[in-house]
Amino acid sequence: MPEVRHTVTDAEAGRRVKSLALHEMGLSRGLFSSLKFSGGLTLDGEAVHADRQVRTGQVLSARWEETGGAALTPCPAPFSVVWEDAHYAVLDKPAPLPTLSSPRQEGPSLESAVYARLGCPEGFVFRPVNRLDKGTSGLMAAAKDSNAQQRLQRLLHTDLFIREYLAVCCGAPAREAGIIELPIARGNGVKRIVSPAGQRAVTHYRVERTGENVSLLRLRLETGRTHQIRVHLSALGCPVLGDYLYGESDPRLPGRFALHACALSFVHPFTGDTVSLSSPLPEALADLMDP
């Protein structure tokens, strides 16, 4: 059962429980509302009202039950934990490996692999903060409880949560660096298209290297639309190598394409520290630049 505890400082004396819970303890408003009615919010061990004023040295505590997810089959699969604390873990996902399990798709997922590695704990819920396509490898963050997940997801698509990718592309853009700002809408099936009726989508790019009919681009997402990088690079005339949906498959990349989430940086919602992590380009993708 997750628990957050906070000891009232001299400077905080006289403030109300709600203020401390939301700002100092980092509880989401949804969680705080549920705790008010469930008795999960206590002051010195006793249930407390949201408008109660606190005194120096008192201990405010929040405890709640995590709702269990759907039944999972443990399926071991390789992945790395590159950073972890009490609230979050940053995972390095290989490709092709889906992020989540699905009844429509047999075999392992990152979700079932984490479940297996943790020893199949009762009530397990996989809580990704951001997601990667099955064919994309690299860094993604996951939270250890619902409150932590909500807190970090608020930072998505802001300067406090920055994602960068490396892509090996067919050909090269006309400019060495630029911004692709093209709205993205749903197409047929899972496919997305560039359309004036779509949602705003912005991708920053810079050419890192060029090779024979290929280029290595570093990209940063300003927005987070489904398939955004893949759609934007296809529209630019240089689709991701091996992208079977927006370009052409490549026998050198079975089941995946040449897109890798290489960097992740975020401001930790609970500590205020900046967490900056990186993952090198997989060898199979690096080899595409020097065939």
TORKOLGU-506372 format. One record per residue (C-alpha): x negated, y negated, z; residue in three letters; residue number from 1. Coordinates in Angstrom, 2 decimals. Layout:
BEGIN
+---------+---------+---------+------+-----+
|      c1 |      c2 |      c3 | type | seq |
+---------+---------+---------+------+-----+
|       X |       Y |       Z |  ALA | NUM |
...
+---------+---------+---------+------+-----+
This chain:
BEGIN
+---------+---------+---------+------+-----+
|      c1 |      c2 |      c3 | type | seq |
+---------+---------+---------+------+-----+
|    0.00 |    0.00 |    0.00 |  MET |   1 |
|   -1.65 |   -3.29 |   -1.10 |  PRO |   2 |
|   -2.20 |   -5.87 |    1.61 |  GLU |   3 |
|   -3.46 |   -9.46 |    1.60 |  VAL |   4 |
|   -4.43 |  -11.08 |    4.91 |  ARG |   5 |
|   -5.32 |  -14.69 |    5.64 |  HIS |   6 |
|   -6.49 |  -16.32 |    8.89 |  THR |   7 |
|   -5.30 |  -19.90 |    9.29 |  VAL |   8 |
|   -8.12 |  -22.45 |    9.51 |  THR |   9 |
|   -8.11 |  -25.72 |   11.43 |  ASP |  10 |
|   -7.57 |  -27.60 |    8.17 |  ALA |  11 |
|   -4.52 |  -25.44 |    7.33 |  GLU |  12 |
|   -2.77 |  -25.79 |   10.69 |  ALA |  13 |
|    0.71 |  -27.26 |   10.29 |  GLY |  14 |
|    1.20 |  -26.01 |    6.74 |  ARG |  15 |
|    4.13 |  -23.79 |    5.91 |  ARG |  16 |
|    3.96 |  -20.06 |    5.25 |  VAL |  17 |
|    5.11 |  -20.45 |    1.64 |  LYS |  18 |
|    2.33 |  -22.89 |    0.83 |  SER |  19 |
|   -0.37 |  -20.63 |    2.24 |  LEU |  20 |
|    1.06 |  -17.51 |    0.62 |  ALA |  21 |
|    1.20 |  -19.02 |   -2.86 |  LEU |  22 |
|   -1.97 |  -21.11 |   -2.84 |  HIS |  23 |
|   -4.44 |  -19.65 |   -0.35 |  GLU |  24 |
|   -3.44 |  -15.99 |   -0.52 |  MET |  25 |
|   -2.74 |  -16.04 |   -4.24 |  GLY |  26 |
|    0.63 |  -14.31 |   -4.21 |  LEU |  27 |
|    2.77 |  -14.66 |   -7.31 |  SER |  28 |
|    6.13 |  -16.38 |   -6.85 |  ARG |  29 |
|    7.97 |  -13.21 |   -7.84 |  GLY |  30 |
|    6.13 |  -11.14 |   -5.25 |  LEU |  31 |
|    6.59 |  -13.81 |   -2.58 |  PHE |  32 |
|   10.35 |  -13.87 |   -3.19 |  SER |  33 |
|   10.61 |  -10.10 |   -2.81 |  SER |  34 |
|    8.50 |  -10.13 |    0.36 |  LEU |  35 |
|   10.83 |  -12.67 |    2.00 |  LYS |  36 |
|   13.71 |  -10.22 |    1.81 |  PHE |  37 |
|   11.81 |   -6.98 |    2.44 |  SER |  38 |
|   10.05 |   -8.06 |    5.63 |  GLY |  39 |
|    6.66 |   -7.59 |    4.01 |  GLY |  40 |
|    5.47 |  -11.05 |    5.06 |  LEU |  41 |
|    4.32 |  -11.25 |    8.69 |  THR |  42 |
|    2.61 |  -13.75 |   10.96 |  LEU |  43 |
|    0.62 |  -12.14 |   13.76 |  ASP |  44 |
|    2.45 |   -8.91 |   13.03 |  GLY |  45 |
|    5.99 |  -10.29 |   13.14 |  GLU |  46 |
|    8.32 |  -11.04 |   10.22 |  ALA |  47 |
|    8.25 |  -14.73 |    9.39 |  VAL |  48 |
|   10.36 |  -17.25 |    7.41 |  HIS |  49 |
|    8.91 |  -19.08 |    4.44 |  ALA |  50 |
|    9.24 |  -22.53 |    6.04 |  ASP |  51 |
|    7.52 |  -21.60 |    9.31 |  ARG |  52 |
|    4.59 |  -23.87 |   10.21 |  GLN |  53 |
|    1.39 |  -22.07 |   11.15 |  VAL |  54 |
|   -1.28 |  -22.64 |   13.83 |  ARG |  55 |
|   -5.05 |  -22.25 |   13.73 |  THR |  56 |
|   -6.16 |  -18.65 |   14.11 |  GLY |  57 |
|   -2.85 |  -17.05 |   13.22 |  GLN |  58 |
|   -3.01 |  -14.20 |   10.70 |  VAL |  59 |
|   -0.59 |  -14.24 |    7.77 |  LEU |  60 |
|   -0.21 |  -10.86 |    6.11 |  SER |  61 |
|    1.58 |   -9.65 |    2.98 |  ALA |  62 |
|    2.15 |   -5.92 |    2.35 |  ARG |  63 |
|    4.17 |   -4.36 |   -0.44 |  TRP |  64 |
|    4.88 |   -1.06 |   -2.15 |  GLU |  65 |
|    3.64 |   -0.55 |   -5.69 |  GLU |  66 |
|    6.21 |    1.00 |   -8.01 |  THR |  67 |
|    4.94 |    4.19 |   -9.63 |  GLY |  68 |
|    4.70 |    4.42 |  -13.41 |  GLY |  69 |
|    5.84 |    7.11 |  -15.82 |  ALA |  70 |
|    4.52 |   10.64 |  -15.41 |  ALA |  71 |
|    1.05 |   10.99 |  -16.94 |  LEU |  72 |
|   -1.00 |   13.93 |  -18.10 |  THR |  73 |
|   -4.65 |   13.45 |  -17.11 |  PRO |  74 |
|   -6.79 |   13.43 |  -20.25 |  CYS |  75 |
|  -10.50 |   12.81 |  -19.67 |  PRO |  76 |
|  -12.11 |   10.55 |  -22.26 |  ALA |  77 |
|  -15.35 |    8.55 |  -22.23 |  PRO |  78 |
|  -15.22 |    4.95 |  -21.06 |  PHE |  79 |
|  -17.38 |    2.70 |  -18.89 |  SER |  80 |
|  -16.57 |    0.53 |  -15.90 |  VAL |  81 |
|  -18.84 |   -2.48 |  -16.40 |  VAL |  82 |
|  -17.64 |   -4.50 |  -13.41 |  TRP |  83 |
|  -15.28 |   -3.94 |  -10.49 |  GLU |  84 |
|  -14.10 |   -5.47 |   -7.22 |  ASP |  85 |
|  -11.12 |   -5.03 |   -4.88 |  ALA |  86 |
|   -8.72 |   -6.67 |   -7.35 |  HIS |  87 |
|   -9.92 |   -5.95 |  -10.90 |  TYR |  88 |
|  -12.01 |   -3.69 |  -13.09 |  ALA |  89 |
|  -13.43 |   -4.50 |  -16.52 |  VAL |  90 |
|  -13.56 |   -1.44 |  -18.75 |  LEU |  91 |
|  -15.49 |   -0.79 |  -21.96 |  ASP |  92 |
|  -13.06 |    1.11 |  -24.20 |  LYS |  93 |
|  -14.34 |    3.26 |  -27.06 |  PRO |  94 |
|  -12.54 |    3.60 |  -30.37 |  ALA |  95 |
|  -10.41 |    5.24 |  -31.55 |  PRO |  96 |
|   -8.69 |    5.43 |  -28.18 |  LEU |  97 |
|   -5.29 |    3.84 |  -27.49 |  PRO |  98 |
|   -5.00 |    1.63 |  -24.42 |  THR |  99 |
|   -1.72 |    3.14 |  -23.24 |  LEU | 100 |
|   -0.17 |    6.59 |  -23.41 |  SER | 101 |
|    2.90 |    7.02 |  -25.58 |  SER | 102 |
|    5.42 |    9.82 |  -26.23 |  PRO | 103 |
|    4.88 |    9.20 |  -29.94 |  ARG | 104 |
|    1.15 |    9.89 |  -29.73 |  GLN | 105 |
|   -0.53 |   13.01 |  -28.44 |  GLU | 106 |
|   -3.98 |   13.10 |  -26.92 |  GLY | 107 |
|   -5.90 |   10.92 |  -24.48 |  PRO | 108 |
|   -5.55 |    7.21 |  -23.87 |  SER | 109 |
|   -7.53 |    4.81 |  -21.72 |  LEU | 110 |
|   -4.63 |    4.96 |  -19.27 |  GLU | 111 |
|   -4.73 |    8.76 |  -18.97 |  SER | 112 |
|   -8.55 |    8.73 |  -18.82 |  ALA | 113 |
|   -8.55 |    6.30 |  -15.89 |  VAL | 114 |
|   -5.89 |    8.42 |  -14.20 |  TYR | 115 |
|   -8.05 |   11.53 |  -14.60 |  ALA | 116 |
|  -11.23 |    9.83 |  -13.37 |  ARG | 117 |
|   -9.46 |    8.58 |  -10.23 |  LEU | 118 |
|   -8.33 |   12.10 |   -9.41 |  GLY | 119 |
|   -4.65 |   11.72 |  -10.43 |  CYS | 120 |
|   -3.57 |    9.57 |   -7.45 |  PRO | 121 |
|    0.10 |    9.56 |   -6.48 |  GLU | 122 |
|    1.99 |    6.47 |   -7.66 |  GLY | 123 |
|   -0.73 |    5.53 |  -10.17 |  PHE | 124 |
|    0.07 |    2.57 |  -12.42 |  VAL | 125 |
|   -2.35 |    1.36 |  -15.07 |  PHE | 126 |
|   -2.18 |   -2.45 |  -15.20 |  ARG | 127 |
|   -4.11 |   -3.88 |  -18.18 |  PRO | 128 |
|   -4.42 |   -7.66 |  -18.22 |  VAL | 129 |
|   -5.27 |   -7.76 |  -21.91 |  ASN | 130 |
|   -5.09 |   -4.93 |  -24.44 |  ARG | 131 |
|   -7.10 |   -3.68 |  -27.38 |  LEU | 132 |
|   -5.86 |   -1.89 |  -30.48 |  ASP | 133 |
|   -6.65 |    1.81 |  -30.76 |  LYS | 134 |
|   -9.21 |    1.08 |  -33.47 |  GLY | 135 |
|  -10.96 |   -1.69 |  -31.53 |  THR | 136 |
|  -13.68 |   -1.00 |  -28.98 |  SER | 137 |
|  -15.01 |   -3.14 |  -26.16 |  GLY | 138 |
|  -14.14 |   -5.01 |  -23.01 |  LEU | 139 |
|  -10.73 |   -5.33 |  -21.40 |  MET | 140 |
|   -9.64 |   -6.19 |  -17.88 |  ALA | 141 |
|   -7.28 |   -4.17 |  -15.68 |  ALA | 142 |
|   -5.78 |   -5.09 |  -12.31 |  ALA | 143 |
|   -5.45 |   -2.87 |   -9.26 |  LYS | 144 |
|   -2.02 |   -4.09 |   -8.19 |  ASP | 145 |
|    0.92 |   -6.02 |   -9.62 |  SER | 146 |
|    0.11 |   -9.29 |   -7.88 |  ASN | 147 |
|   -3.47 |   -9.33 |   -9.15 |  ALA | 148 |
|   -2.24 |   -8.52 |  -12.66 |  GLN | 149 |
|    0.24 |  -11.40 |  -12.68 |  GLN | 150 |
|   -2.35 |  -13.84 |  -11.35 |  ARG | 151 |
|   -4.92 |  -13.06 |  -14.04 |  LEU | 152 |
|   -2.39 |  -12.83 |  -16.86 |  GLN | 153 |
|   -1.46 |  -16.45 |  -16.18 |  ARG | 154 |
|   -4.95 |  -17.38 |  -17.37 |  LEU | 155 |
|   -4.63 |  -15.64 |  -20.73 |  LEU | 156 |
|   -4.94 |  -18.01 |  -23.68 |  HIS | 157 |
|   -6.56 |  -20.70 |  -21.53 |  THR | 158 |
|  -10.19 |  -21.76 |  -21.10 |  ASP | 159 |
|  -10.20 |  -19.77 |  -17.86 |  LEU | 160 |
|   -9.97 |  -16.43 |  -19.72 |  PHE | 161 |
|  -12.20 |  -16.25 |  -22.78 |  ILE | 162 |
|  -12.49 |  -13.27 |  -25.14 |  ARG | 163 |
|  -15.05 |  -12.96 |  -27.91 |  GLU | 164 |
|  -15.32 |  -10.33 |  -30.60 |  TYR | 165 |
|  -17.83 |   -9.13 |  -33.17 |  LEU | 166 |
|  -16.49 |   -7.99 |  -36.54 |  ALA | 167 |
|  -18.24 |   -6.52 |  -39.54 |  VAL | 168 |
|  -16.31 |   -7.86 |  -42.52 |  CYS | 169 |
|  -16.08 |   -7.22 |  -46.23 |  CYS | 170 |
|  -17.79 |  -10.15 |  -47.90 |  GLY | 171 |
|  -18.20 |  -13.42 |  -46.03 |  ALA | 172 |
|  -16.22 |  -16.63 |  -45.39 |  PRO | 173 |
|  -17.00 |  -19.62 |  -47.56 |  ALA | 174 |
|  -18.10 |  -21.58 |  -44.47 |  ARG | 175 |
|  -20.57 |  -20.45 |  -41.81 |  GLU | 176 |
|  -18.22 |  -21.51 |  -39.02 |  ALA | 177 |
|  -14.66 |  -22.67 |  -38.75 |  GLY | 178 |
|  -11.21 |  -22.37 |  -37.25 |  ILE | 179 |
|   -8.45 |  -20.23 |  -38.74 |  ILE | 180 |
|   -5.07 |  -21.64 |  -37.80 |  GLU | 181 |
|   -2.36 |  -19.65 |  -39.54 |  LEU | 182 |
|    1.00 |  -18.69 |  -37.95 |  PRO | 183 |
|    1.64 |  -14.96 |  -37.59 |  ILE | 184 |
|    5.01 |  -13.22 |  -37.85 |  ALA | 185 |
|    6.25 |   -9.63 |  -37.86 |  ARG | 186 |
|    6.07 |   -7.79 |  -41.16 |  GLY | 187 |
|    7.19 |   -4.26 |  -41.99 |  ASN | 188 |
|    6.71 |   -1.73 |  -39.20 |  GLY | 189 |
|    3.72 |   -2.59 |  -37.02 |  VAL | 190 |
|    2.19 |   -4.86 |  -39.63 |  LYS | 191 |
|    1.92 |   -8.61 |  -39.07 |  ARG | 192 |
|    1.86 |  -11.28 |  -41.77 |  ILE | 193 |
|    0.92 |  -14.92 |  -42.15 |  VAL | 194 |
|    4.18 |  -16.86 |  -42.36 |  SER | 195 |
|    5.34 |  -20.45 |  -41.72 |  PRO | 196 |
|    8.08 |  -18.88 |  -39.57 |  ALA | 197 |
|    5.53 |  -17.18 |  -37.35 |  GLY | 198 |
|    4.00 |  -18.11 |  -34.00 |  GLN | 199 |
|    0.99 |  -20.40 |  -33.72 |  ARG | 200 |
|   -2.27 |  -18.42 |  -33.97 |  ALA | 201 |
|   -5.79 |  -19.86 |  -33.74 |  VAL | 202 |
|   -9.09 |  -18.01 |  -34.19 |  THR | 203 |
|  -12.57 |  -19.57 |  -34.03 |  HIS | 204 |
|  -15.35 |  -17.86 |  -35.99 |  TYR | 205 |
|  -19.07 |  -18.12 |  -36.68 |  ARG | 206 |
|  -21.17 |  -16.06 |  -39.13 |  VAL | 207 |
|  -23.95 |  -14.30 |  -37.22 |  GLU | 208 |
|  -25.55 |  -12.35 |  -40.07 |  ARG | 209 |
|  -24.94 |  -11.49 |  -43.69 |  THR | 210 |
|  -25.86 |   -8.33 |  -45.54 |  GLY | 211 |
|  -25.10 |   -6.78 |  -48.88 |  GLU | 212 |
|  -21.38 |   -7.47 |  -49.41 |  ASN | 213 |
|  -20.80 |   -7.60 |  -45.64 |  VAL | 214 |
|  -21.10 |  -10.12 |  -42.82 |  SER | 215 |
|  -21.14 |  -10.04 |  -39.03 |  LEU | 216 |
|  -18.81 |  -12.59 |  -37.46 |  LEU | 217 |
|  -18.44 |  -13.69 |  -33.85 |  ARG | 218 |
|  -14.86 |  -14.68 |  -33.09 |  LEU | 219 |
|  -13.11 |  -16.31 |  -30.15 |  ARG | 220 |
|   -9.37 |  -16.11 |  -29.61 |  LEU | 221 |
|   -7.55 |  -19.30 |  -28.69 |  GLU | 222 |
|   -4.18 |  -17.52 |  -28.88 |  THR | 223 |
|   -3.41 |  -13.83 |  -28.55 |  GLY | 224 |
|   -1.03 |  -12.65 |  -31.27 |  ARG | 225 |
|   -0.80 |   -8.98 |  -32.15 |  THR | 226 |
|   -3.52 |   -8.05 |  -34.70 |  HIS | 227 |
|   -4.54 |  -11.73 |  -34.80 |  GLN | 228 |
|   -8.19 |  -11.33 |  -35.83 |  ILE | 229 |
|   -7.35 |   -8.64 |  -38.36 |  ARG | 230 |
|   -4.58 |  -10.70 |  -39.96 |  VAL | 231 |
|   -6.62 |  -13.91 |  -40.02 |  HIS | 232 |
|   -9.73 |  -12.35 |  -41.55 |  LEU | 233 |
|   -7.65 |  -10.60 |  -44.18 |  SER | 234 |
|   -6.02 |  -13.92 |  -45.03 |  ALA | 235 |
|   -9.49 |  -15.47 |  -45.25 |  LEU | 236 |
|  -10.41 |  -12.91 |  -47.91 |  GLY | 237 |
|  -12.87 |  -10.93 |  -45.76 |  CYS | 238 |
|  -10.93 |   -8.18 |  -43.94 |  PRO | 239 |
|  -12.49 |   -6.20 |  -41.12 |  VAL | 240 |
|  -14.42 |   -3.28 |  -42.58 |  LEU | 241 |
|  -12.44 |   -0.06 |  -42.23 |  GLY | 242 |
|   -9.17 |   -1.82 |  -41.40 |  ASP | 243 |
|   -6.72 |    0.63 |  -42.94 |  TYR | 244 |
|   -3.75 |   -1.71 |  -42.31 |  LEU | 245 |
|   -5.06 |   -5.05 |  -43.59 |  TYR | 246 |
|   -7.87 |   -3.88 |  -45.86 |  GLY | 247 |
|   -9.17 |   -0.42 |  -46.70 |  GLU | 248 |
|  -10.23 |    2.55 |  -44.58 |  SER | 249 |
|  -13.90 |    3.51 |  -44.53 |  ASP | 250 |
|  -15.08 |    7.14 |  -44.19 |  PRO | 251 |
|  -17.95 |    5.96 |  -41.98 |  ARG | 252 |
|  -15.39 |    4.80 |  -39.39 |  LEU | 253 |
|  -12.94 |    7.65 |  -38.82 |  PRO | 254 |
|   -9.89 |    6.40 |  -36.97 |  GLY | 255 |
|  -11.29 |    2.98 |  -36.20 |  ARG | 256 |
|  -12.42 |   -0.28 |  -37.79 |  PHE | 257 |
|  -15.41 |   -2.56 |  -37.29 |  ALA | 258 |
|  -14.07 |   -4.78 |  -34.52 |  LEU | 259 |
|  -15.60 |   -4.90 |  -31.04 |  HIS | 260 |
|  -14.64 |   -6.97 |  -27.98 |  ALA | 261 |
|  -18.16 |   -8.03 |  -27.06 |  CYS | 262 |
|  -17.65 |  -10.65 |  -24.33 |  ALA | 263 |
|  -15.16 |  -11.39 |  -21.58 |  LEU | 264 |
|  -15.28 |  -14.30 |  -19.16 |  SER | 265 |
|  -12.70 |  -15.35 |  -16.60 |  PHE | 266 |
|  -12.31 |  -17.38 |  -13.45 |  VAL | 267 |
|  -11.41 |  -14.97 |  -10.65 |  HIS | 268 |
|   -7.96 |  -15.96 |   -9.32 |  PRO | 269 |
|   -8.82 |  -14.99 |   -5.73 |  PHE | 270 |
|  -12.45 |  -16.13 |   -5.35 |  THR | 271 |
|  -12.77 |  -18.93 |   -7.92 |  GLY | 272 |
|  -15.99 |  -17.33 |   -9.19 |  ASP | 273 |
|  -16.64 |  -17.02 |  -12.92 |  THR | 274 |
|  -17.06 |  -13.43 |  -14.08 |  VAL | 275 |
|  -18.95 |  -13.15 |  -17.39 |  SER | 276 |
|  -19.57 |   -9.78 |  -19.02 |  LEU | 277 |
|  -20.84 |   -8.52 |  -22.34 |  SER | 278 |
|  -20.92 |   -5.30 |  -24.34 |  SER | 279 |
|  -23.35 |   -4.64 |  -27.21 |  PRO | 280 |
|  -22.14 |   -3.86 |  -30.69 |  LEU | 281 |
|  -21.77 |   -0.06 |  -30.99 |  PRO | 282 |
|  -24.47 |    1.59 |  -33.06 |  GLU | 283 |
|  -21.96 |    2.85 |  -35.63 |  ALA | 284 |
|  -20.95 |   -0.76 |  -36.35 |  LEU | 285 |
|  -24.48 |   -2.18 |  -36.25 |  ALA | 286 |
|  -25.50 |    0.41 |  -38.86 |  ASP | 287 |
|  -22.94 |   -1.05 |  -41.27 |  LEU | 288 |
|  -25.07 |   -4.18 |  -41.58 |  MET | 289 |
|  -28.12 |   -2.15 |  -42.66 |  ASP | 290 |
|  -26.78 |    0.81 |  -44.66 |  PRO | 291 |
+---------+---------+---------+------+-----+
